[in-house]
Each structure stands twice: as C-alpha cells, then as structure tokens.
Amino acid sequence: MATQLAFLRAINLGGRRTFGKDRIIAATESIGFDGVATYINTGNVRFDTRMRSRARIERALEAAYLEHAGFEVPTIVFTAAEVAAIRDEADRLDHDRRHYVSLLKEEPSAQAVAALQAAVADAGITDERLHVSGRAVHLLLGENYHQSRLDNAFLERHLGVATNRNLTVIREVAARWCG
C-alpha cells in the first residue's frame, strides 16, 4: 500500500460547496482506501491505497466525492514523496514574500509554461513572481493575497485545473504525512 495525498479544489468556501471532514473521510473510505485522515477543512486528505495510477485514483475519488457531497469536487493527487519535494523546493526559493503553491492536476508542457510567463509579462506583473516545478507552481506574492494578480484563477486559465494552498499548509501536510 502506498500513501497518497489528495487536495480538493473549491470546497468549504464562504459557506458554499460544504463538504466537511467526516463526509470526506467516509467518501474516501467508501472506495476501499485505508488510513484516511484530513488536515483542516480545506480539503487535504491522506490515505493508503493499492492503486498505482494517479488518474485512476483521482477518478475514483471524484466519483465518491460527487456521490457524498452532491457536487463535483476536482481532486489532485500526489504521492507523499512528491509533496515532500514540493516543500523542499519551496524552502530553496527566496520567499521573503507571501508564498502560495498552486497544485496542478496535469504537468504543464514547456510550451504552456512559456505561454504563462509571456502572459505574466504582457499583464505587466513585475512585483510578484512564480516558479513552475512539475505539477507545482510557487507563487511569491505581495502582502495581500486577495489583491494579487498572480492567483489560482490566472494559473488555471493557462495551465488547467489547480488548487491553491499557502506554504504553511504545505509544510504542515508534509510534516504530518510525508516523514
């Protein structure tokens, strides 16, 4: 059995799309996954499974979450080692700013990354930075996340489905579940 981590997109936002921890755990266990745990109510889930295919795991979780939540829950799965590597990459970056990580469902092509970087330049964004590393995009932002121009919606327009966590959550998830 391998430990996997799922990051759920767009749940429990301002009282909308409510999908609490107990229901997430029940839904995850309903498809035979073991050792299920959650961290805070933003959709961070740890589980063990014999499944090897990330796409198959994501499809199984998304079907279970739709059944239990009553709405679609895009789900992005990483191995524990991948999340530890994302944390380690974050620690190597100059993060004297607010640091968020957008976790991507699919790894972007070099062409997609170049188009993203061109869009950042075209938008005149010079006070915020991003660093793409596999399926993780590190966002180094100013003081106010809600005023940032480099946000998850901007990334999704260029790189596809993503969910966003602050570096504190990434570090805590890695510390709890990645050794």
C-alpha positions in Angstrom: 0.0 0.0 0.0 1.2 3.5 -0.9 0.4 6.7 0.9 -1.2 9.3 -1.3 -2.3 12.8 -0.6 -5.4 14.4 -2.3 -6.0 18.1 -2.5 -9.6 19.0 -3.1 -10.5 22.1 -5.1 -13.1 24.7 -4.2 -14.8 23.2 -1.1 -15.9 25.0 2.1 -15.6 28.5 0.7 -17.7 31.0 2.4 -20.3 28.5 3.4 -20.7 27.3 -0.1 -19.9 23.9 -1.5 -19.8 22.5 2.0 -18.0 19.1 2.3 -16.9 18.5 5.9 -14.1 16.3 7.2 -16.3 13.5 8.3 -18.0 13.2 5.0 -14.7 13.4 3.2 -13.3 10.6 5.3 -16.5 8.5 4.8 -16.4 9.0 1.0 -12.7 8.2 0.8 -13.1 5.0 2.9 -16.2 4.0 0.8 -13.9 3.2 -2.2 -11.6 1.0 -0.1 -8.9 3.4 0.8 -7.4 3.0 4.3 -5.6 5.2 6.9 -7.7 8.2 5.9 -7.0 11.4 7.6 -7.7 15.1 6.9 -6.0 18.3 7.8 -8.0 21.5 8.3 -11.3 21.9 6.5 -9.8 23.0 3.1 -9.6 19.5 1.5 -6.3 18.0 2.4 -6.6 14.2 2.6 -4.2 11.4 3.3 -4.9 7.8 2.5 -3.3 4.5 1.6 -4.3 2.5 -1.5 -3.1 -0.3 -3.6 -4.0 1.6 -6.8 -1.0 2.9 -8.7 -2.4 5.1 -11.4 -2.8 8.7 -10.3 -5.5 9.3 -12.9 -7.4 6.2 -11.7 -7.2 7.3 -8.1 -8.4 10.8 -9.0 -11.4 9.4 -10.9 -12.3 7.1 -8.1 -12.2 9.9 -5.5 -14.0 12.4 -7.7 -16.9 9.8 -8.2 -17.1 9.1 -4.5 -17.0 12.8 -3.6 -19.7 13.6 -6.1 -21.9 10.9 -4.6 -21.2 12.0 -1.0 -21.1 15.8 -1.5 -23.7 16.2 -4.2 -21.4 18.3 -6.4 -18.3 17.8 -8.4 -15.0 18.1 -6.4 -11.9 18.3 -8.6 -9.2 16.3 -6.9 -5.5 16.5 -7.3 -3.4 13.6 -6.0 0.3 13.5 -5.2 2.5 10.9 -3.5 3.9 11.7 -0.1 7.4 11.9 -1.7 6.1 14.4 -4.3 4.6 16.6 -1.5 7.9 16.4 0.4 9.7 17.5 -2.8 7.3 20.5 -3.2 8.0 21.6 0.4 11.8 21.2 -0.2 11.6 23.2 -3.4 9.7 25.9 -1.5 12.4 26.1 1.1 15.1 26.6 -1.6 13.2 29.6 -3.1 13.6 33.2 -2.0 10.3 33.5 -0.1 10.6 36.8 1.8 7.0 37.4 0.5 3.7 35.6 0.9 4.3 32.1 -0.6 1.5 30.0 -2.0 1.6 26.8 -4.0 -0.9 26.0 -6.8 -1.1 22.3 -7.2 -1.8 21.2 -10.8 -3.9 18.3 -12.0 -1.6 17.8 -15.0 2.1 18.7 -15.5 2.3 21.6 -18.0 4.3 21.4 -21.2 7.3 23.6 -21.7 5.1 25.5 -24.3 2.4 26.1 -21.7 4.9 27.4 -19.1 6.4 29.7 -21.7 2.9 31.0 -22.6 2.2 31.5 -18.9 5.4 33.5 -18.4 4.5 35.6 -21.5 1.0 36.3 -20.1 2.6 37.5 -16.8 4.9 39.8 -18.8 2.0 41.0 -21.0 -0.1 41.8 -17.9 2.8 43.9 -16.6 3.1 41.9 -13.4 6.5 42.8 -12.0 6.0 42.8 -8.3 5.0 39.1 -8.0 6.9 36.0 -9.1 6.1 32.5 -10.0 8.2 29.4 -10.2 6.9 26.3 -12.0 8.3 22.9 -10.8 6.5 19.9 -12.2 2.9 20.0 -11.1 3.5 22.7 -8.5 3.6 26.5 -9.2 5.1 28.5 -6.4 3.6 32.0 -6.1 5.7 34.6 -4.4 3.3 37.4 -3.7 3.0 40.8 -2.0 1.5 41.4 1.4 -2.2 41.0 0.4 -3.1 37.7 -1.3 -6.6 38.9 -2.2 -5.1 41.8 -4.2 -2.6 39.6 -6.0 -2.8 39.4 -9.8 -1.0 36.0 -9.8 -3.7 33.9 -8.3 -5.1 30.4 -8.9 -7.7 31.6 -11.4 -4.9 33.3 -13.5 -2.9 30.0 -13.5 -5.9 27.9 -14.4 -6.5 30.0 -17.5 -3.1 29.0 -18.7 -2.3 25.6 -17.1 -5.6 23.9 -16.3 -7.2 22.7 -13.1 -5.3 23.7 -9.9 -5.9 24.2 -6.3 -4.0 26.6 -4.0 -2.5 26.3 -0.6 -0.3 28.6 1.4 3.2 27.4 2.3 2.3 26.9 6.0 -0.3 24.3 4.9 2.1 22.6 2.5 4.7 22.4 5.3 2.3 21.1 7.8 0.9 18.4 5.5 4.4 17.3 4.6 5.4 17.2 8.3 2.4 15.2 9.3 2.2 12.8 6.4 5.5 12.7 4.4 8.0 12.0 7.1 
